[in-house]
Structures are given as structure tokens and as C-alpha cells.
Amino acid sequence: MEEFEILCRAKTYIDKLANGINPLNDELLEENDIVNNVKLSRCFFYVSDVLRKVIENGGFVQKSKNKRKTFHISEEELNQYEYSDEPISITHVVRRINDLINQNEVKRLSYKVVSDWLKDIGMLEDANGRYGNARTCPSKIGEELGISIEKRISTQGEYFATYYNRNAQEFIINHIQAITRK
């Protein structure tokens, strides 16, 4: 028997159980039979509905549809990027980029994608414990570009944060297509 036929037969059995019928001989089950328990009956109806959807989908479980396309941004959208004259974090750079796209149609850009690309091209490097818990820090050429790391203090103690000046922001914007092709 084919898998699809087995699926259809399983739905028939579940339907009968949900209605208090023995699927093997089509006789009504006793009222005190465990299968007639309200909770089990509801469960059978639920499983029957799931099986119906799978059968309607040709026997395949349908995954949730993510209708948004992978991240992309047009030159026109990029031209609207608002550069900060004060150094800002990569999170803020990426947030400004994401604010330019239609997020209902296009997936958001992740700051990790940008950071990983900057690491790949040598602008960022492993901090190796030089800066507390910071994982990365600017390399020498990253510093020359305008990436800096600063010690900050919060209510939870000291930490290091990486910042991007206007020149570094422009570099990211000018290379966004290469960054997102990775």
C-alpha cells in the first residue's frame, strides 16, 4: 500500500474513533469506552483536521510560508541612509539600513552579517580577551577606516563597545551589495 493511501486510511480510522466508532468493525463503542472520553475525542478531531490538510497538500506537511524575500536594498533606498556624524554601533547602522526597506516584503539585514563580512575582509578581528568580554575589535586597517572600540560603564559594570564613524558607515553602505552576497 502506498504511503498516501495509508495516510487516507489513517484519517478514516481517526474520524471513526472521534465519532465513537470502532474503525475495524464499524460498531459503536460503549459509552464508557476510553475512546469516548471528551478529551480524547477532541484530540482525534484535531488530528483528523491535520491529516486532512496533509492529504489536501498531496501527502506533504506544509511548512509555514515565509513570503518575505531575502534581504536586498536598492540604490534609491540606500541614498536615503542618514549618516551619523557621531560614531554609532553596528546595531544602529543596521537599524538605519533596515528602516529603509519594506520589512513586510524583505527580510531584515542582521548586524552579524555585516560584522562577519568586516571580519572576513580584515576590518575586525578577534579581541582575544584584550577588551573584556568583547568578541571582536577593530584591526589596524579598521581603525584607519574609522572603527573604534571604547570602554563604557553601565549599571551592570564596564564593557567595551565598537563604534563606526561616518567614514566607516559610508564604507558599509558603499559595500552593502558585497556584504549581502556573502
C-alpha positions as CSV (number, residue, x, y, z in Angstrom):
1,M,0.0,0.0,0.0
2,E,1.3,3.5,-0.9
3,E,2.1,6.0,1.8
4,F,-0.6,8.3,0.6
5,E,-3.2,5.5,0.8
6,I,-2.0,4.7,4.3
7,L,-2.4,8.4,5.2
8,C,-6.0,8.4,3.9
9,R,-6.8,5.2,5.8
10,A,-5.3,6.7,9.0
11,K,-7.6,9.7,8.6
12,T,-10.6,7.4,8.2
13,Y,-9.7,5.5,11.4
14,I,-9.2,8.7,13.3
15,D,-12.5,10.1,12.1
16,K,-14.3,6.9,13.3
17,L,-12.6,7.0,16.6
18,A,-13.5,10.7,17.1
19,N,-17.1,9.7,16.5
20,G,-17.1,6.7,18.9
21,I,-17.0,4.1,16.2
22,N,-14.7,1.1,16.2
23,P,-12.7,1.6,12.9
24,L,-12.1,-2.2,12.5
25,N,-15.7,-3.4,12.5
26,D,-17.7,-0.1,12.3
27,E,-19.6,-0.9,15.5
28,L,-20.5,1.9,18.0
29,L,-18.2,1.8,21.0
30,E,-19.6,1.6,24.5
31,E,-20.4,4.9,26.1
32,N,-17.9,4.3,28.9
33,D,-15.1,3.2,26.5
34,I,-12.0,5.3,26.9
35,V,-12.2,6.4,23.2
36,N,-15.4,8.3,24.0
37,N,-13.6,10.5,26.6
38,V,-14.2,14.1,25.6
39,K,-10.5,15.0,25.7
40,L,-9.6,12.1,23.5
41,S,-12.5,12.8,21.1
42,R,-11.3,16.4,20.7
43,C,-7.7,15.1,20.1
44,F,-9.0,12.8,17.4
45,F,-10.9,15.6,15.7
46,Y,-7.7,17.8,15.8
47,V,-5.5,15.0,14.4
48,S,-8.2,14.4,11.7
49,D,-8.0,18.0,10.7
50,V,-4.2,17.9,10.5
51,L,-4.4,14.8,8.4
52,R,-7.0,16.5,6.1
53,K,-4.6,19.4,5.5
54,V,-1.7,17.0,4.7
55,I,-3.9,15.0,2.3
56,E,-5.1,18.2,0.6
57,N,-1.4,19.1,0.2
58,G,-0.7,15.8,-1.7
59,G,0.6,14.0,1.4
60,F,3.2,16.6,2.3
61,V,3.4,18.5,5.6
62,Q,3.3,22.1,4.6
63,K,5.9,24.3,6.2
64,S,5.0,27.8,7.2
65,K,5.4,30.1,4.3
66,N,7.8,32.9,4.8
67,K,6.7,35.2,2.0
68,R,9.5,37.7,2.6
69,K,12.3,37.7,0.1
70,T,16.0,37.6,1.2
71,F,17.4,41.0,2.1
72,H,18.1,43.3,-0.7
73,I,18.1,47.1,-1.0
74,S,18.0,49.4,-4.0
75,E,20.4,52.2,-4.7
76,E,17.5,54.6,-4.3
77,E,16.8,53.3,-0.8
78,L,20.4,53.4,0.1
79,N,20.6,57.0,-0.9
80,Q,18.2,57.8,1.9
81,Y,20.5,56.4,4.6
82,E,21.1,59.1,7.2
83,Y,24.7,59.1,8.3
84,S,25.6,60.0,11.8
85,D,28.4,62.4,12.4
86,E,28.8,60.9,15.8
87,P,30.2,57.3,15.9
88,I,27.4,54.7,16.3
89,S,27.3,51.0,16.9
90,I,26.8,48.4,14.2
91,T,23.4,47.7,15.6
92,H,22.4,51.3,14.9
93,V,24.0,51.3,11.4
94,V,22.0,48.1,10.5
95,R,18.8,49.5,12.1
96,R,19.1,52.6,9.9
97,I,19.5,50.3,6.8
98,N,16.5,48.2,7.8
99,D,14.4,51.3,8.2
100,L,14.9,51.9,4.5
101,I,13.4,48.6,3.3
102,N,9.8,47.3,3.2
103,Q,10.1,44.7,6.0
104,N,6.8,43.1,5.1
105,E,8.4,42.0,1.8
106,V,12.1,41.7,2.5
107,K,13.9,40.0,5.4
108,R,15.8,42.3,7.7
109,L,19.6,42.6,7.5
110,S,21.4,41.2,10.5
111,Y,24.2,43.1,12.2
112,K,26.1,39.7,12.4
113,V,26.1,39.5,8.6
114,V,27.8,42.9,8.4
115,S,30.2,42.2,11.3
116,D,31.2,38.8,9.8
117,W,31.9,40.4,6.5
118,L,34.0,43.1,8.1
119,K,35.9,40.4,9.9
120,D,36.4,38.4,6.6
121,I,38.0,41.5,4.9
122,G,40.2,42.2,7.9
123,M,38.5,45.3,9.3
124,L,37.5,43.5,12.5
125,E,39.5,40.8,14.3
126,D,39.1,38.5,17.3
127,A,39.6,40.5,20.5
128,N,41.3,37.6,22.3
129,G,40.5,38.9,25.7
130,R,42.1,42.3,25.2
131,Y,38.8,44.1,25.8
132,G,36.9,42.2,28.5
133,N,34.0,40.2,27.0
134,A,34.2,41.9,23.6
135,R,34.5,39.2,20.9
136,T,35.8,41.4,18.2
137,C,37.7,44.7,17.9
138,P,38.9,46.8,15.0
139,S,42.1,45.8,13.3
140,K,44.7,48.4,12.4
141,I,43.1,49.0,9.0
142,G,39.6,49.0,10.6
143,E,40.8,51.8,13.0
144,E,42.2,53.7,10.0
145,L,38.8,53.4,8.3
146,G,37.0,54.8,11.4
147,I,36.1,51.8,13.5
148,S,36.9,52.3,17.2
149,I,36.4,50.5,20.5
150,E,35.5,52.3,23.7
151,K,35.2,51.3,27.3
152,R,31.7,52.1,28.6
153,I,30.1,51.8,32.0
154,S,26.6,50.7,32.7
155,T,24.7,49.8,35.8
156,Q,26.0,46.2,35.3
157,G,29.6,47.3,35.1
158,E,32.3,48.0,32.5
159,Y,32.1,46.8,28.9
160,F,33.6,47.6,25.5
161,A,31.6,48.7,22.5
162,T,32.6,49.1,18.9
163,Y,31.7,52.2,17.1
164,Y,31.6,53.3,13.4
165,N,32.3,56.9,12.4
166,R,30.8,58.5,9.3
167,N,33.6,57.2,7.1
168,A,33.1,53.6,8.4
169,Q,29.3,54.0,7.8
170,E,29.9,55.1,4.3
171,F,32.2,52.2,3.7
172,I,29.5,49.8,4.8
173,I,26.8,51.5,2.7
174,N,29.1,51.5,-0.4
175,H,29.7,47.8,0.0
176,I,26.3,46.6,1.1
177,Q,25.8,44.5,-2.1
178,A,29.0,42.6,-1.4
179,I,28.1,42.2,2.2
180,T,24.7,40.7,1.5
181,R,26.0,38.4,-1.3
182,K,28.1,36.5,1.3
